[in-house]
């Protein structure tokens, strides 16, 4: 029966993986119709449930509560999914102001009557203060005479139906998602609770395998293991450039220090936030006040050898003027990706040269709404004359002061601009704490060198510990202990630095930074660092392994640019469940990384294999529990946000595959005394599922969870 159960799980993994590939090329609806919703997949799921029930009966699992709970949860969750498929109703309705609605439309186009009447009173787009970026979408409705509001993550419930804010149009109409699934959700959530309770009982039960391994913990060996020859173009002194960077600007839909725009501008052009010792503010001020000099500077990074040859380049960088002399290249349709990237940089410089990007002047329009303008934008007709002159002439006056090198007066003009912003924008400006946090965050830009140094140091100390150790367990422990202090200190400093970055992004952005690839990989690096530090005393190799893993996480995080800009959170992501979901998942993945690297160390040193197997099992048990909890939290969040707790998105599917893959070593690990080489090979191979879950989905398979 156990073999049959494992064969069924292998089939499930194969079908799920195939489904994500089919969805990539044929779309979600095709995959739902031909795989996830097919009769044979339903039979396969029924066979898994039957095998779990047979396992309960055959082994009399009612005598082992945690095993009973874990096996029962599989049956209940699958039953809940079936009930949702067979009895649940999902669709949409479009509401017009003042028009009662008594039905909704399914995806198949069927009209389903509602046991109540709903009327849209009016629809609001709530924006972040001082910008036009949406913070929330709110439908003010009346349901059977009772007024209520429906917004993102704030659903309405009435007579067993759940109503979700889905979309809107410029005419003031609102689209709501409708879900009616009283049986499926209740049963599925019961299964979730049983699964969590099963893991909890396993960790607490004296007779569980995990507790047996934990009692042997003291015997475990490891947890896991330039200068330039020519002068630079003109720019402001650092003090004046820093003063300019304190001015606020409307950028990417939010109010932030001009320093943030300068950092993004420099990184976009050059590939780094600094340029030969010049700060981002100095680079931006150079383009503003010394455009002629900077337009000849080879500061624009060009990708693609073919394009570089067309531009007559000898290296990686070219000048704005050289791009301007080859503008005919931009006339191609469609533009190749390398040429499109070069055009974006060319246009970005143009936006700075004509001040279009510098929206630093807040002013009230004729309706009383506060808008931010650049020097050359059309201004409200109601604007006062002195304010009009200030906006039109301020940068020109600054240019005169730069030419005469009157930097003291220039600093006063910058201060006056900031005072003007405070008077006009008032409470819509970020708080002083948020401004300081963002400016400090911007100044701590590191680039990829930090990741490379972390990997190099970790690899160095890992190699020292491995190759200086003998085959004796006691000798290995004594040898590695003498070499763990330095990497432990370095790992602690790196973790503290990443925590500081995390907190600064949190304060500056006003939300927990967990909504993108950079944030999630940084969080994983922090989790790995904390695990390595907490394990350093008992397991000397943990700090060096954590440094390597942290370095790889940071390297991946920075592939799309070091320390990406802080942005407003999408309305649907403004949920505390996002924080819990991402945190738990990242900790689980961090534990899987430790297990994989530990198996690598065990294969290098066969004498470590028995003790490392015990360590990896101790790691995988809580990792599986955390992954299960993370998947459950994601399902609950999806149900609250979209009315569907499981949508067969590739990220969801591969997270489930990862959970199934790591079940195997927990139940098939060889008994003590047998060489566990196969176990360690499996732990290394199993990590491929984690790689596909995170990177494969993001870069290849796509879906709702893919980070751009």
FENVEN-V942763 format. One record per backbone hydrogen bond with DSSP energy under -1.0 kcal/mol. NH is the residue of the N-H (numbers start at 1). CO is the residue of the C=O. E is the energy in kcal/mol with one decimal. If there is no record, write none. Layout:
nh->NH co->CO e->E
nh->NH co->CO e->E
This chain:
nh->5 co->1 e->-2.4
nh->6 co->2 e->-2.2
nh->7 co->3 e->-2.5
nh->8 co->4 e->-2.5
nh->9 co->5 e->-2.0
nh->10 co->6 e->-2.2
nh->11 co->7 e->-2.2
nh->12 co->8 e->-2.4
nh->13 co->9 e->-2.6
nh->14 co->10 e->-2.3
nh->15 co->11 e->-2.6
nh->16 co->12 e->-2.9
nh->17 co->13 e->-2.6
nh->18 co->14 e->-2.2
nh->19 co->15 e->-2.5
nh->20 co->16 e->-1.7
nh->21 co->17 e->-1.4
nh->22 co->18 e->-2.7
nh->23 co->19 e->-2.4
nh->24 co->20 e->-1.6
nh->25 co->21 e->-1.3
nh->26 co->22 e->-2.5
nh->27 co->23 e->-2.0
nh->31 co->27 e->-1.8
nh->32 co->28 e->-2.5
nh->33 co->29 e->-2.3
nh->34 co->30 e->-2.7
nh->35 co->31 e->-2.0
nh->36 co->31 e->-1.7
nh->37 co->32 e->-2.0
nh->38 co->35 e->-1.4
nh->42 co->38 e->-1.7
nh->43 co->39 e->-2.1
nh->44 co->40 e->-1.8
nh->45 co->41 e->-2.4
nh->46 co->42 e->-2.2
nh->47 co->43 e->-2.3
nh->48 co->44 e->-1.9
nh->49 co->45 e->-2.2
nh->50 co->46 e->-2.6
nh->51 co->47 e->-2.5
nh->52 co->48 e->-2.0
nh->53 co->49 e->-2.2
nh->54 co->50 e->-2.7
nh->55 co->51 e->-2.2
nh->56 co->52 e->-1.8
nh->57 co->53 e->-2.2
nh->58 co->54 e->-3.0
nh->59 co->55 e->-1.9
nh->61 co->56 e->-2.1
nh->63 co->60 e->-2.0
nh->64 co->61 e->-1.8
nh->68 co->64 e->-2.2
nh->69 co->65 e->-2.7
nh->70 co->66 e->-2.2
nh->71 co->67 e->-2.4
nh->72 co->68 e->-2.5
nh->73 co->69 e->-2.3
nh->74 co->70 e->-1.2
nh->75 co->71 e->-1.4
nh->76 co->72 e->-2.7
nh->77 co->73 e->-2.7
nh->78 co->74 e->-2.1
nh->79 co->75 e->-2.2
nh->80 co->76 e->-2.6
nh->81 co->77 e->-2.3
nh->82 co->78 e->-2.1
nh->83 co->79 e->-2.5
nh->84 co->80 e->-2.3
nh->85 co->81 e->-2.1
nh->86 co->82 e->-2.6
nh->87 co->83 e->-3.0
nh->88 co->84 e->-1.3
nh->89 co->180 e->-2.2
nh->91 co->178 e->-2.1
nh->92 co->105 e->-2.5
nh->93 co->176 e->-2.2
nh->95 co->174 e->-3.7
nh->98 co->120 e->-3.2
nh->99 co->96 e->-2.3
nh->101 co->118 e->-2.2
nh->104 co->112 e->-2.2
nh->105 co->92 e->-2.9
nh->106 co->110 e->-2.6
nh->109 co->106 e->-1.8
nh->112 co->104 e->-3.3
nh->114 co->102 e->-3.2
nh->118 co->101 e->-2.4
nh->119 co->142 e->-2.3
nh->121 co->140 e->-3.0
nh->122 co->140 e->-1.3
nh->124 co->138 e->-2.9
nh->126 co->136 e->-2.3
nh->128 co->133 e->-2.3
nh->131 co->128 e->-2.0
nh->135 co->126 e->-4.1
nh->136 co->126 e->-2.0
nh->138 co->124 e->-2.8
nh->139 co->150 e->-3.2
nh->140 co->122 e->-2.7
nh->141 co->148 e->-2.6
nh->142 co->119 e->-2.5
nh->143 co->146 e->-3.1
nh->144 co->117 e->-2.3
nh->146 co->143 e->-1.9
nh->148 co->141 e->-2.7
nh->150 co->139 e->-2.4
nh->151 co->154 e->-2.1
nh->154 co->151 e->-2.2
nh->156 co->163 e->-2.0
nh->158 co->161 e->-2.5
nh->161 co->158 e->-1.9
nh->162 co->179 e->-2.6
nh->163 co->156 e->-2.8
nh->164 co->177 e->-2.5
nh->166 co->175 e->-2.4
nh->167 co->175 e->-2.1
nh->169 co->173 e->-1.8
nh->172 co->169 e->-2.0
nh->174 co->95 e->-2.2
nh->175 co->167 e->-3.0
nh->176 co->93 e->-2.9
nh->177 co->164 e->-2.5
nh->178 co->91 e->-3.0
nh->179 co->162 e->-2.2
nh->180 co->89 e->-2.7
nh->185 co->181 e->-1.5
nh->187 co->183 e->-2.4
nh->188 co->184 e->-2.7
nh->189 co->185 e->-2.9
nh->190 co->186 e->-1.7
nh->191 co->187 e->-2.0
nh->192 co->188 e->-2.3
nh->193 co->189 e->-2.3
nh->194 co->190 e->-2.2
nh->195 co->191 e->-2.3
nh->196 co->192 e->-2.4
nh->197 co->193 e->-2.7
nh->198 co->194 e->-2.4
nh->199 co->195 e->-2.1
nh->200 co->196 e->-2.3
nh->201 co->197 e->-2.7
nh->202 co->198 e->-2.0
nh->203 co->199 e->-2.2
nh->204 co->200 e->-1.5
nh->205 co->201 e->-2.7
nh->212 co->208 e->-1.9
nh->213 co->209 e->-2.5
nh->214 co->210 e->-2.4
nh->215 co->211 e->-2.0
nh->217 co->214 e->-1.6
nh->219 co->216 e->-1.6
nh->220 co->217 e->-1.9
nh->241 co->237 e->-2.8
nh->242 co->238 e->-2.5
nh->243 co->239 e->-1.9
nh->244 co->240 e->-2.4
nh->245 co->241 e->-2.1
nh->247 co->244 e->-1.5
nh->249 co->256 e->-2.6
nh->250 co->359 e->-2.4
nh->251 co->254 e->-2.9
nh->254 co->251 e->-1.3
nh->256 co->249 e->-2.2
nh->258 co->247 e->-3.0
nh->259 co->245 e->-1.9
nh->260 co->257 e->-1.5
nh->262 co->258 e->-2.5
nh->263 co->259 e->-2.4
nh->264 co->260 e->-2.3
nh->265 co->261 e->-2.8
nh->266 co->262 e->-2.5
nh->267 co->263 e->-2.4
nh->268 co->264 e->-2.6
nh->269 co->265 e->-2.0
nh->270 co->266 e->-3.0
nh->271 co->267 e->-1.7
nh->275 co->278 e->-1.8
nh->278 co->275 e->-2.0
nh->283 co->279 e->-2.2
nh->284 co->280 e->-2.7
nh->285 co->281 e->-2.5
nh->286 co->282 e->-1.9
nh->287 co->283 e->-1.9
nh->288 co->284 e->-1.7
nh->289 co->285 e->-2.9
nh->290 co->286 e->-2.5
nh->294 co->290 e->-2.3
nh->295 co->291 e->-2.4
nh->297 co->294 e->-1.2
nh->299 co->297 e->-2.2
nh->300 co->318 e->-2.5
nh->301 co->269 e->-3.2
nh->302 co->316 e->-3.0
nh->308 co->304 e->-2.1
nh->309 co->305 e->-2.0
nh->310 co->306 e->-1.9
nh->311 co->307 e->-1.9
nh->312 co->309 e->-1.1
nh->313 co->308 e->-2.8
nh->318 co->300 e->-2.5
nh->321 co->295 e->-2.6
nh->323 co->319 e->-1.7
nh->324 co->320 e->-2.5
nh->325 co->321 e->-1.9
nh->326 co->323 e->-1.1
nh->327 co->324 e->-1.1
nh->329 co->326 e->-1.9
nh->330 co->327 e->-1.6
nh->331 co->328 e->-1.5
nh->332 co->329 e->-1.1
nh->340 co->336 e->-2.7
nh->341 co->337 e->-2.1
nh->342 co->338 e->-1.8
nh->343 co->339 e->-2.3
nh->344 co->340 e->-2.0
nh->345 co->341 e->-1.7
nh->346 co->342 e->-2.2
nh->347 co->343 e->-2.8
nh->348 co->344 e->-1.9
nh->349 co->345 e->-2.0
nh->350 co->346 e->-1.7
nh->351 co->347 e->-2.1
nh->352 co->348 e->-1.4
nh->353 co->349 e->-2.5
nh->354 co->350 e->-2.0
nh->355 co->352 e->-1.2
nh->357 co->351 e->-1.8
nh->359 co->357 e->-1.4
nh->360 co->358 e->-1.7
nh->361 co->373 e->-2.0
nh->363 co->371 e->-2.7
nh->365 co->369 e->-2.6
nh->368 co->365 e->-1.7
nh->371 co->363 e->-2.5
nh->373 co->361 e->-2.3
nh->377 co->374 e->-1.1
nh->383 co->380 e->-1.3
nh->388 co->384 e->-2.3
nh->389 co->385 e->-2.4
nh->390 co->386 e->-2.1
nh->391 co->387 e->-2.3
nh->392 co->388 e->-2.3
nh->393 co->389 e->-2.5
nh->394 co->390 e->-1.8
nh->397 co->393 e->-2.5
nh->398 co->394 e->-2.1
nh->399 co->395 e->-2.1
nh->400 co->396 e->-1.7
nh->401 co->397 e->-2.0
nh->402 co->398 e->-2.1
nh->403 co->399 e->-2.2
nh->404 co->400 e->-2.0
nh->406 co->401 e->-2.5
nh->407 co->405 e->-1.6
nh->410 co->406 e->-1.9
nh->411 co->407 e->-2.4
nh->412 co->408 e->-1.4
nh->413 co->409 e->-2.0
nh->414 co->410 e->-2.2
nh->415 co->411 e->-2.3
nh->416 co->412 e->-2.5
nh->417 co->413 e->-2.3
nh->418 co->414 e->-2.0
nh->419 co->415 e->-2.2
nh->420 co->416 e->-2.5
nh->421 co->417 e->-2.2
nh->422 co->418 e->-2.1
nh->423 co->419 e->-2.1
nh->424 co->420 e->-2.3
nh->425 co->421 e->-3.1
nh->428 co->425 e->-2.1
nh->429 co->426 e->-1.6
nh->435 co->431 e->-2.3
nh->436 co->432 e->-2.6
nh->437 co->433 e->-2.5
nh->438 co->434 e->-2.3
nh->439 co->435 e->-2.5
nh->440 co->436 e->-2.4
nh->441 co->437 e->-2.4
nh->442 co->438 e->-2.6
nh->443 co->439 e->-1.7
nh->445 co->442 e->-1.1
nh->452 co->448 e->-2.1
nh->453 co->449 e->-2.7
nh->454 co->450 e->-2.2
nh->455 co->451 e->-2.3
nh->456 co->452 e->-2.4
nh->457 co->453 e->-2.7
nh->458 co->454 e->-2.3
nh->459 co->455 e->-2.7
nh->460 co->456 e->-2.3
nh->461 co->457 e->-2.4
nh->462 co->458 e->-2.2
nh->463 co->459 e->-2.5
nh->464 co->460 e->-2.2
nh->465 co->461 e->-2.1
nh->466 co->462 e->-2.3
nh->467 co->463 e->-2.7
nh->468 co->464 e->-1.4
nh->476 co->472 e->-2.5
nh->477 co->473 e->-2.3
nh->478 co->474 e->-2.3
nh->479 co->475 e->-2.5
nh->480 co->476 e->-2.6
nh->481 co->477 e->-1.8
nh->482 co->478 e->-1.0
nh->483 co->480 e->-1.2
nh->484 co->481 e->-1.1
nh->488 co->484 e->-1.9
nh->489 co->485 e->-2.3
nh->490 co->486 e->-2.5
nh->491 co->487 e->-2.9
nh->492 co->488 e->-2.2
nh->493 co->489 e->-2.4
nh->494 co->490 e->-2.7
nh->495 co->491 e->-2.5
nh->496 co->492 e->-2.4
nh->497 co->493 e->-2.3
nh->498 co->494 e->-2.5
nh->499 co->495 e->-2.4
nh->500 co->496 e->-2.1
nh->501 co->497 e->-2.3
nh->502 co->498 e->-2.5
nh->503 co->499 e->-2.6
nh->504 co->500 e->-2.6
nh->505 co->501 e->-2.4
nh->506 co->502 e->-1.9
nh->507 co->503 e->-2.8
nh->508 co->504 e->-2.9
nh->509 co->505 e->-2.3
nh->510 co->506 e->-1.7
nh->514 co->512 e->-1.6
nh->520 co->516 e->-2.5
nh->521 co->517 e->-2.3
nh->522 co->518 e->-2.1
nh->523 co->519 e->-2.3
nh->524 co->520 e->-2.0
nh->525 co->521 e->-2.2
nh->526 co->522 e->-2.2
nh->527 co->523 e->-2.4
nh->528 co->524 e->-2.5
nh->529 co->525 e->-2.5
nh->530 co->526 e->-2.6
nh->531 co->527 e->-2.2
nh->532 co->528 e->-2.6
nh->533 co->529 e->-2.4
nh->534 co->530 e->-2.6
nh->535 co->531 e->-1.4
nh->536 co->533 e->-1.0
nh->539 co->535 e->-2.8
nh->542 co->539 e->-1.9
nh->545 co->541 e->-2.3
nh->546 co->542 e->-2.8
nh->547 co->543 e->-2.1
nh->548 co->544 e->-1.8
nh->549 co->545 e->-2.6
nh->550 co->546 e->-3.0
nh->551 co->547 e->-2.3
nh->552 co->548 e->-2.1
nh->553 co->549 e->-2.2
nh->554 co->550 e->-2.6
nh->555 co->551 e->-2.4
nh->556 co->552 e->-2.3
nh->557 co->553 e->-2.4
nh->558 co->554 e->-1.8
nh->559 co->556 e->-1.3
nh->561 co->558 e->-1.7
nh->573 co->570 e->-1.5
nh->574 co->571 e->-1.4
nh->575 co->573 e->-2.3
nh->578 co->575 e->-1.3
nh->580 co->576 e->-1.8
nh->581 co->577 e->-3.0
nh->582 co->578 e->-2.6
nh->583 co->579 e->-2.3
nh->584 co->580 e->-2.4
nh->585 co->581 e->-2.0
nh->586 co->582 e->-2.6
nh->587 co->583 e->-2.0
nh->588 co->584 e->-2.0
nh->589 co->585 e->-2.5
nh->590 co->586 e->-2.2
nh->591 co->587 e->-2.1
nh->592 co->588 e->-2.0
nh->593 co->589 e->-2.0
nh->594 co->590 e->-2.0
nh->595 co->591 e->-2.3
nh->596 co->592 e->-2.3
nh->597 co->593 e->-2.6
nh->598 co->594 e->-2.5
nh->599 co->595 e->-1.9
nh->600 co->596 e->-1.8
nh->601 co->597 e->-2.2
nh->602 co->598 e->-2.0
nh->603 co->599 e->-2.1
nh->604 co->600 e->-1.6
nh->605 co->601 e->-2.3
nh->608 co->605 e->-2.4
nh->609 co->606 e->-1.7
nh->612 co->608 e->-2.8
nh->613 co->609 e->-2.1
nh->614 co->610 e->-1.7
nh->615 co->611 e->-2.0
nh->616 co->612 e->-3.0
nh->617 co->613 e->-2.3
nh->618 co->614 e->-2.0
nh->619 co->615 e->-1.5
nh->620 co->616 e->-3.0
nh->621 co->617 e->-2.1
nh->623 co->619 e->-1.9
nh->624 co->620 e->-3.0
nh->625 co->621 e->-2.0
nh->626 co->622 e->-2.7
nh->627 co->623 e->-2.6
nh->628 co->624 e->-2.6
nh->629 co->625 e->-2.4
nh->630 co->626 e->-2.8
nh->631 co->627 e->-2.5
nh->632 co->628 e->-2.3
nh->633 co->629 e->-2.8
nh->634 co->630 e->-2.3
nh->635 co->631 e->-2.2
nh->636 co->632 e->-2.6
nh->637 co->633 e->-2.5
nh->638 co->634 e->-2.5
nh->639 co->635 e->-2.2
nh->640 co->636 e->-2.1
nh->641 co->637 e->-2.4
nh->642 co->638 e->-3.3
nh->653 co->649 e->-2.6
nh->654 co->650 e->-2.6
nh->655 co->651 e->-2.0
nh->656 co->652 e->-2.1
nh->657 co->653 e->-2.3
nh->658 co->654 e->-2.5
nh->659 co->655 e->-2.0
nh->660 co->656 e->-2.3
nh->661 co->657 e->-3.0
nh->662 co->658 e->-2.1
nh->663 co->660 e->-1.1
nh->667 co->663 e->-1.1
nh->668 co->664 e->-1.5
nh->674 co->671 e->-1.9
nh->680 co->676 e->-1.9
nh->681 co->677 e->-2.3
nh->682 co->678 e->-2.4
nh->683 co->679 e->-2.2
nh->684 co->680 e->-1.8
nh->685 co->681 e->-2.6
nh->686 co->682 e->-3.3
nh->688 co->685 e->-1.8
nh->689 co->686 e->-1.7
nh->691 co->687 e->-2.0
nh->692 co->688 e->-2.6
nh->693 co->689 e->-2.4
nh->694 co->690 e->-2.2
nh->695 co->691 e->-2.4
nh->696 co->691 e->-1.6
nh->697 co->692 e->-1.9
nh->698 co->694 e->-1.3
nh->699 co->695 e->-2.9
nh->700 co->696 e->-2.2
nh->701 co->696 e->-2.4
nh->702 co->697 e->-2.8
nh->706 co->703 e->-1.1
